[in-house]
Amino acid sequence: MVETMQCLQIEEWGGNLHLADRPIPKAGDGEVLLEVEATSVGLTVSNVVNGDLGSSPDDLPRIPGHEIIGRVRETGAGVSHPEAGALVGSYFYLNCGYCSACRRGNESLCENLDGFVGVDTDGGFAEYVRLPAGNLLELPERLDPVAATVVPDALATPYHVADQRANVAPGDEVLVLGAAGDVGIHLVQVAQYFGGEVTAVDRGEDGLERCRELGAKRTVDTARQTLSAALDGDAGFDSVVDFTGSMELLAEATELLGPRGRLVNLTTFPGQTFDVSPRAQVFRETEVVGSRYCSKHEFARSAELVAEGTIEPVVSEVVEMDETGRLLERIRAGDIVGRAAMVPE
């Protein structure tokens, strides 16, 4: 029996991905061994490699990759679910499962958070990965593994945004900043699922054309004109959702909120701030809120939406392990529409 596996690991935070051979891990108590079928590659992985979600030298070398789709090959002591052979996806946060936040279904706000898959434990840029059983959710068998890589984050995060943070309702006008990116392009669809009409904002016509194909009512290319000029003073958005972290765009967007409009932030770049006028907020009763990942229920619901054909997974590039580093460079350069994925050789 083969006892080693190929993987991609980082040997320093902020460094490059390196091919390596490692022993195939064994499932311990409460753990599951997966044979990886596909792992998503997106900007969050770039942030992980850079050390933005954790940078302890004690965690090196580390195998990144948190949006993992695989088959259960081995279960450790005390694991009754998922069973061997099941198709599963990985939940990003290493949550405890028993604190008050977890019991309420707010696992991303876990009071005893133990870190992240691919940061504080090895992830899915490998042929096999060992994870806590509680971090695995069973998926419909009819899901294509590559398409399913969008579910754990790129789709489940927008589902949480639309349902819980932006509170998108039928007829709402929704402005999406960074709409052609890996998470934004799925919000374009999810906002419509909840009844919203979407204005998609990004740089470059290729991505915006894809947004139009997916139902965006209007698009704005900020490589050609400013957001304010493009909308020509057209305010009144019920929600604005930002995936860019551009303080200039956020400042413009706050002026475009209608009465009781809500600005939802998802980026976490350190040191970035912008001004919000309390006077304007009071007169229009607007809100500025943050949104953090998703719940396990929202993860499961996202998988159902893909399985039933309601949401189209946007996976524009699929590469083998040795091409993943170059793919990450293209993602950082904004050269990919939607998500990308890695499949083991």
Protein Blocks (a to p, Z undefined) as FASTA:
>chain_A
ZZbdcddddfbehiacdddddddddddehiacdddfbdcddfklmmmmnopnoccfklpc
cdehjbdcdddfbdcehiabdcehiacdddfbacehlamklmnopamlofkbgbjehilp
ccfbbfbdcddfklpccddfklcfklmmmmmmmmmmmmmmmmmmnopaehiacddehklm
mklmmmmmmmmmnopacddddedjklmmmmmmnopabdcdfklbcfklmnnopahifbdc
dfklpaklmmmmmmmpcehiacddfbfcehiacdddfklmmmnopacdddehjafklmmm
mmmmmmnomaccddfbdcdfklmmmmmmmmmnopaghjaddddZZ
